[in-house]
Amino acid sequence: MTGDLIYFALFLVGLTLIGLALGGYMERVFTGRLRLFDPLERRLLAVAGVSGRGQRWTSYAISLLAFNAAGFALLFLVLRLQGWLPFNPQGFGAMTSSQAFNTAVSFMTNTNWQSYGGETTVSHFSQMFGLTVQNFVSAATGIAVAVAVVRGLVGRSVKDLGNFWVDLTRAVLYLLLPGAIVITIALIWQGQPQNLLASVTATTLEGAQQIIAQGPVASQDAIKMLGTNGGGFFNANAAHPYENATALTNLIQIYAILCIPAAFPFFFGRMAGDKRQGVAIYVAMSVLFVAVLLAAYFFEAHGNPLYAGITDPGVSMEGKETRFGLAQTVLFTVATTVASCGAVNAMHDSLMALGGMIPLFNMLLGEIIYGGVGAGFYGMVLYVVLTVFIAGLMVGRTPEWLGKKIEAREMKLAALSLLVMPIGVLILSALSILTGNAQPAVQDAGPHALSELIYAYTSGTANNGSAFAGFGANSTWHNTMIGLAMLIGRWGYIVPVLAIAGGLAAKTRAPETSGTFPTHGRAFTILLIATILIIGALTFLPVLALGPIAEQVAISAGQTF
């Protein structure tokens, strides 16, 4: 156990160093001071007919929504027509309409929820031209929004938030593409496939025949992690040795998931001209990360009391890869759910009741503990706005952040965005139960069945994409409803936060006075953490009590379902 805790500590130190370095690099990229790919950038924008002029928040949002809509339409067509498209050596036919809708929405929103098995459903062309392309541009969309929000926060009486098309292009050219190339090479070095071949048939030691799928795995795996996408080439995702070959690839992938989200607070601090502002947010994120990581680790390390005398004491290895062990499995599980990455290297459905509650809790908070690329930071901005408002009430002053007043408009928009998770999770889950569509989809009885259902709709609304593996999602109802949850979860945050940024950008920045509540000190960090936990706990504690908490109580009493 001591060795595992040291491993966690060293991981966090490494993540902090990467975040510091990458935050400075991102500041040079998005202020235009780094022009390494300037000729290519200008050529791409010219071909697209983009002038590069600054956009107000409304124009920025319209450009984003139009781009997302076009991406959805293109991917939907690819999935419906893949039987007639090239690079399909397996001869896969078209997806059904409901599944193609769900998958197109999923990858367009950076969710990567999958109600299909990749190696038995999707052709190489669909993987590369359809899914991998969306892995890049959906991640770049989140980065662009976060960059625009930062400009709005730190700007001095400006009317625009930058240009969506320029930010999108720079996110791909300077961050995602170079990073994905490096990670792809590392994964190939460690033994992951990268080819365009069909499946092969192998003879096992017992003399049986086994079909082994292959294809452009490493390249998709790289951007799936770096872009916090998570959609697996294989149904088993990162538990499959072709997607996660060694302990080193496991560690590389975890760092890939969290490196850009961890860099955003430091990027913000540099843009604000006060690094302490970014450090305060990063510390809040890291404290929460350590708390959920240790909680998940100890819940799993205690094992299942119903299996006493059958398995090793103090170990719960059901659904986990013996290649990675407890520590690397728990770290991967927590990393993917504090970020909007649906990758898994273990079956979350097999976690202990409270161990499974932790990834669920991470998503219910809105994935603001580091979070997805860009999405985690702009989600945290909403909590900061609420915290600043509460602090203003406590000290009897008009709430301010970076010298800009937080007024009724900002609070209404922040409150509106906080309704996204309850609507997507609680209302859509309740409709599934009331219409009789929940019971056929769940694998287990009792409280765990509710956990499976809630996890599915939480994963969709949070744009995460991971699942309790026992949930059967491939039905017209769940493909449609979870698709709707993904749209609500993506645009329900993006539009309000851009509106907040647009309003703050136009405000005059007032100098700090002795009465200004500092947003970079210990008191603010503690208040921010408390605000996050209170809102998350009060909103979802009842459903957690009926699901994983009730299941743990039953296990402790020796009851099974």
Buried (B, 14 or more C-beta within 10 A) or exposed (E): EEEBEEBBEEBBEEBBEBBBEBBBBBBBBBEEEBEEBEEEBBEBBEEEEBEBEBBBBEBBBEBBBEBBEEBBEBBBBBBBBBEEBEBBEBEBEBBBBBBBBBBBBBBBBBBBBBBBBBBEBBBBBBBBBBBBBBBBBBBBBBBBBBBBBBBBBBBEEBEBBBBBBBBBBBBBBBBBBBBBEBBBBBBBEBEBBBEEEBBEEEEEEEEEEEEEBBBBBBBBBBBBBBBBBBBBBBBBBBBBBBBBBBBEBBBBBBBBBBBBBBBBBBBBBBBBEBBEBBBBBBBBBBBBBBBBBBBBBEBBBBBBEEEEEEEEEEBBBBBBBEBBBBBBBBBBBBBBBBBBBBBBBBBBBBBBBBBBBBBBBBBBBBBBBBBBBBBBBBBBBBBBBBBBBBBBEEEEBEBBBBBBBBBEEBBEBBBBBBBBBBBBBBBBBBBBEEEEBBEEBBEBEBBBBBBBBBBBBBBBBBBBBBBBBBBBBBBBBBBBBBBBBBBBBBBBBBBBBBBBBBBBBBBEBEEEEEEEBEBBEEEBBEBBBEBBBEBBEEBBEEBBEBBBBBBBEBBEEEEEE
